[in-house]
Amino acid sequence: MSVRATARITAVRDSRGTTSLPVLESDGPLALRRTRSVLPGSARVTVVGAMSAPLGGDRLALEVRAARGARLTVDAAAATVALPGPGPSAQPARYDIALNVEQDARLDWLPEQLISAHGSVLTMTTRAELAPTARLMLREEQILGRHGEITGTLISRLTVHRAGRPLLDQQVAYGPAAPGGWDGPAVLGGHRAAGQLLLVEPAFEEKGPESRVLGPTAVLTRLAGPAVLVTALAADARELRTVLDRASDELTCTASR
């Protein structure tokens, strides 16, 4: 039997100048836990998988709102594994994420890897709506297949609007049901880990990092706005995380100057 579940997080800045969580609603496999933040005045929520999901046919959604002036980090306790549903006629799964970051708010969206297991079919969408002075750090990592297995089908779309205007809209598709060439030299080139790091930083409005190559399979691209996008391929999850962490440290240091 498929699962339909929606979890919600709302972070607000309180009278003491810290961030509180008036809304923290878990549902189905999406269990939300308050955890300790290392950033002053910030709140942190960790997503803990309460059951195996998403399975074929599941419909999951997570809605996150960082209200004016709030500081929020959302991470995960473990990787998300997309699995095939029971029976030969299982429907594709969906996982929809909506991020809303208001004026002077900051959201660090840092989930663990999404693993596309053999036989699974998952469509994942992430939509971010940002105010002009909002800050967003967003990391996505896709691991195509568990160790020694062929990947499932994964379709992932990321859409970001800032001040009501499009900033980024991109889609990737991997696996047996994806268009031909997804594993060719123009896309993955045999790699099994793909990821990106997006930083929308108002401080980059005047001057930000310039586009450049970060390594053999990684590049930093300056977007048309106060934002940069790092995209990377790697042989495995560890190598991918190393590349993205290094880029995150560099961008954070640049933004704080």
Secondary structure, DSSP 4 states (H G I P E B T S, - for coil): ---EEEEEEEEEE-TTSSEEEEEEE-BTTEEEEEE--SSTT-EEEEEEESSS-PBTT-EEEEEEEE-TT-EEEEEESS-EEEBPPSSTTPPPEEEEEEEEE-TT-EEEEE---EEE-TT-EEEEEEEEEE-TT-EEEEEEEEEESSTTS---EEEEEEEEEETTEEEEEEEEEESTTSPTTTTSTTTTTT-SEEEEEEEE-GGGGT--PPPEEEETTEEEEE-SSSEEEEEEEESSHHHHHHHHHHHHHHHHHHHH-
